[in-house]
Amino acid sequence: MLDSIKNQRVLVTAGGSGIGMSIAIEFHLKGARVHVCDISEEAISNINKLYPEIGTSITDVGDAKQVASLYEDINSQYDGLDVLINNAGIGGPKVPLDELSDADWDATIGVNLNGTFYCSKHASRIMKEQKSGCIINISTASVRTGLPLRAPYVASKAGVQGLTYNIARELGPYNIRCNAILPGAIDNPRGHALVERRAKELDITIEEAENLRLQYISIRSRIDPREIAESCLFLASDSGRHITGQMLGVCGNSEWEI
């Protein structure tokens, strides 16, 4: 599997921190030629310091013009693209549906769904010419469970999954695969911050809030970000060459969320 990753040209969106950074590092360590984009200048600066071999761009994937510019850089630096990992996404507001502002809805859809579309559109042009490629979209297990007060987030990620199915069917004849990974409760600062916020809302301890979160996960544990990266490696490798149009839950089986 690892031999087929070596020298792959890989773009990871929002690759400067969190899950995206874990993905970028794992591909880099396996010998891929990795480029990350991120909206955060600080995150990009950190990547540049830690892994100067990884290419970087500051990009808001929700902006079609910035994505077009990003792909101009990709084409000039790498002369092609083998793997696109659409990781960029925002959580959006936590608010009742009837109090949700149009601006918050548009912003969440703009990054999570439109950003995935913009990046996939440009990648498809390159990959169709090559007659090969792999697109991996990072969705969420919350699409399966629903998540009260998080309508824009869940709707945008459901849209990502629908787009995944359609890309797989449309681009399959060009030897381009497209799958989505559905992470669950991630063991990282962002995941723990959500638990801390929940503890304050319910006036309970952080430990109690964590147990409340885990009781609806079948394996009763959080997911290491590296597990998401390893799943991406598998899907992008020759071992995953006949896997397309699939939703892969890396979530310990999220049964429900509250």
C-alpha positions in Angstrom: 0.0 0.0 0.0 2.7 2.5 1.0 4.7 2.1 -2.2 1.7 3.4 -4.2 1.5 6.6 -2.0 5.1 7.6 -2.7 5.4 10.5 -5.1 1.7 11.1 -5.3 0.7 14.7 -5.7 -1.7 15.5 -2.9 -3.7 18.6 -2.0 -5.2 18.9 1.5 -7.5 21.8 2.2 -7.4 23.3 5.7 -4.2 21.3 6.2 -2.6 23.7 8.6 -4.1 22.3 11.8 -6.4 19.6 13.2 -7.4 16.6 11.1 -6.1 18.2 7.9 -2.6 18.6 9.4 -2.6 15.0 10.5 -3.6 13.9 7.0 -0.9 16.1 5.4 1.8 14.9 7.7 1.0 11.2 7.1 1.1 11.6 3.3 4.3 13.5 3.6 5.9 10.9 5.8 4.9 8.2 3.3 6.7 10.0 0.5 3.9 11.9 -1.2 4.4 15.4 -2.6 2.0 17.3 -0.4 0.5 20.8 -0.7 -1.8 22.3 1.9 -4.0 25.3 1.8 -5.5 27.0 4.9 -7.3 30.3 5.6 -5.0 30.9 8.7 -1.7 32.6 8.1 -0.6 31.3 11.5 -1.4 27.7 10.6 0.5 28.0 7.3 3.5 29.6 9.1 3.5 26.7 11.5 3.5 24.1 8.7 6.3 26.0 7.0 8.4 25.8 10.1 7.7 22.2 11.0 7.6 20.7 7.5 9.3 23.0 5.0 9.1 20.3 2.3 5.2 20.7 2.3 3.9 23.3 -0.2 1.5 25.9 1.2 -1.0 28.4 0.1 -3.3 30.8 2.1 -6.7 30.1 0.6 -10.4 30.6 1.6 -12.0 27.6 -0.2 -15.4 29.3 0.0 -14.1 32.0 -2.4 -14.2 30.7 -6.0 -11.5 33.1 -7.2 -9.1 32.1 -4.5 -9.6 28.4 -5.3 -8.9 29.2 -9.0 -5.7 30.9 -8.0 -4.8 27.9 -5.7 -5.1 25.5 -8.7 -2.9 27.8 -10.8 -0.2 27.2 -8.2 -0.8 23.5 -8.1 -0.5 23.2 -11.8 2.7 25.2 -12.0 4.4 23.4 -9.1 3.3 19.8 -9.5 2.1 19.5 -13.1 -0.9 17.5 -12.1 -2.8 16.2 -9.0 -3.3 12.7 -7.9 -5.3 13.1 -4.6 -7.6 15.9 -3.4 -8.7 15.8 0.2 -11.5 18.2 0.9 -11.1 18.7 4.6 -11.9 22.4 5.0 -15.0 23.0 7.0 -16.5 25.2 9.7 -18.9 24.2 12.5 -21.3 27.1 11.9 -23.6 28.4 14.6 -25.3 26.5 17.4 -28.7 28.0 17.3 -32.4 27.0 16.9 -33.6 26.8 13.3 -36.1 29.7 13.7 -33.3 31.9 15.0 -30.7 31.1 12.4 -29.6 34.0 10.4 -29.4 33.9 6.6 -25.8 35.1 6.8 -24.7 32.2 9.1 -26.5 29.7 6.9 -24.8 31.1 3.8 -21.3 31.2 5.4 -21.5 27.5 6.5 -22.8 26.3 3.2 -20.2 28.5 1.5 -17.2 26.9 3.1 -18.4 23.3 3.6 -20.3 22.6 0.5 -19.4 25.2 -2.0 -15.7 24.9 -1.1 -15.8 21.2 -1.7 -17.5 21.8 -5.1 -15.0 24.5 -6.1 -11.9 22.4 -5.3 -13.4 19.2 -6.8 -14.3 21.1 -10.0 -10.8 22.2 -10.6 -9.3 18.9 -9.6 -11.6 17.0 -12.0 -10.3 19.0 -14.9 -6.7 17.9 -14.1 -7.7 14.3 -13.3 -9.8 13.8 -16.4 -6.9 14.8 -18.5 -4.7 12.3 -16.6 -7.4 9.7 -16.6 -6.7 9.0 -13.0 -7.3 10.5 -9.5 -8.8 10.2 -6.1 -11.0 12.7 -4.3 -11.7 12.2 -0.6 -14.3 14.4 1.1 -14.4 14.8 4.9 -18.0 14.8 6.0 -19.3 13.8 9.5 -21.1 11.0 11.3 -23.6 13.7 12.4 -25.3 13.4 9.0 -26.5 10.0 10.2 -27.6 11.0 13.6 -28.8 14.5 13.1 -27.6 17.2 15.5 -30.1 19.7 17.0 -29.2 23.4 16.7 -26.6 22.6 14.0 -28.8 22.7 10.9 -26.3 24.5 8.6 -23.5 22.2 9.5 -25.4 19.0 9.1 -27.1 20.1 5.9 -23.8 21.2 4.3 -22.2 17.9 5.1 -25.2 16.0 3.8 -24.7 18.0 0.6 -21.0 16.9 0.6 -22.1 13.3 0.7 -24.6 13.7 -2.1 -21.8 15.4 -4.1 -19.5 12.5 -3.4 -22.0 10.0 -4.8 -22.5 12.0 -7.9 -18.7 12.7 -8.5 -18.1 8.9 -8.1 -20.6 8.1 -10.8 -19.8 10.9 -13.2 -16.0 10.6 -13.0 -15.7 6.9 -12.6 -15.3 6.3 -16.4 -12.2 8.5 -16.2 -10.6 6.3 -13.5 -11.3 8.9 -10.9 -12.6 7.7 -7.5 -14.5 9.7 -4.9 -15.3 8.7 -1.3 -16.3 10.4 1.9 -15.0 9.8 5.4 -17.4 10.4 8.3 -15.4 11.2 11.4 -17.1 11.0 14.8 -15.9 12.4 18.2 -12.3 13.4 17.5 -9.7 13.3 20.3 -8.2 16.8 19.7 -8.5 20.3 21.2 -11.5 21.2 19.1 -13.4 18.0 20.2 -12.6 18.6 23.8 -13.6 22.3 23.6 -17.1 21.2 22.5 -17.4 18.9 25.5 -16.3 21.8 27.8 -18.9 24.0 26.3 -21.6 21.3 26.8 -20.5 20.9 30.4 -21.1 24.7 31.0 -24.5 24.5 29.2 -25.7 21.6 31.4 -23.9 22.8 34.6 -22.1 19.5 34.9 -18.5 18.5 35.2 -16.3 18.0 32.1 -16.0 14.3 32.9 -19.8 14.0 33.1 -20.2 15.7 29.8 -17.5 13.5 28.2 -19.3 10.4 29.5 -22.6 11.7 28.1 -20.9 12.1 24.7 -19.4 8.7 24.7 -22.5 6.8 25.9 -23.9 7.0 22.4 -20.7 5.8 20.7 -20.7 2.0 20.4 -17.0 1.6 21.2 -17.2 4.3 23.9 -14.0 6.1 22.9 -12.8 9.0 20.8 -11.1 8.8 17.4 -7.4 9.8 17.1 -7.0 12.2 14.1 -4.3 9.9 12.8 -7.0 7.3 12.2 -8.7 9.6 9.7 -5.3 10.2 8.0 -4.7 6.4 7.8 -8.1 5.9 6.2 -7.2 8.5 3.6 -3.9 6.8 2.9 -5.8 3.5 2.3 -8.4 5.0 0.0 -5.7 6.8 -2.0 -3.5 3.8 -2.3 -3.7 0.9 -4.8 -5.4 -1.1 -2.1 -8.4 1.2 -2.5 -8.4 1.3 -6.3 -11.9 -0.2 -6.6 -13.5 1.7 -3.7 -15.6 4.6 -4.9 -18.9 6.2 -4.1 -18.7 5.0 -0.4 -19.3 6.7 2.9 -16.7 5.4 5.4 -17.6 6.0 9.0 -14.5 6.3 11.2 -16.5 7.1 14.3 -16.8 4.0 16.5 -20.4 3.9 15.3 -22.0 7.1 16.4 -25.5 6.0 17.5 -26.9 9.3 18.5 -25.9 12.8 19.5 -27.4 15.2 21.9 
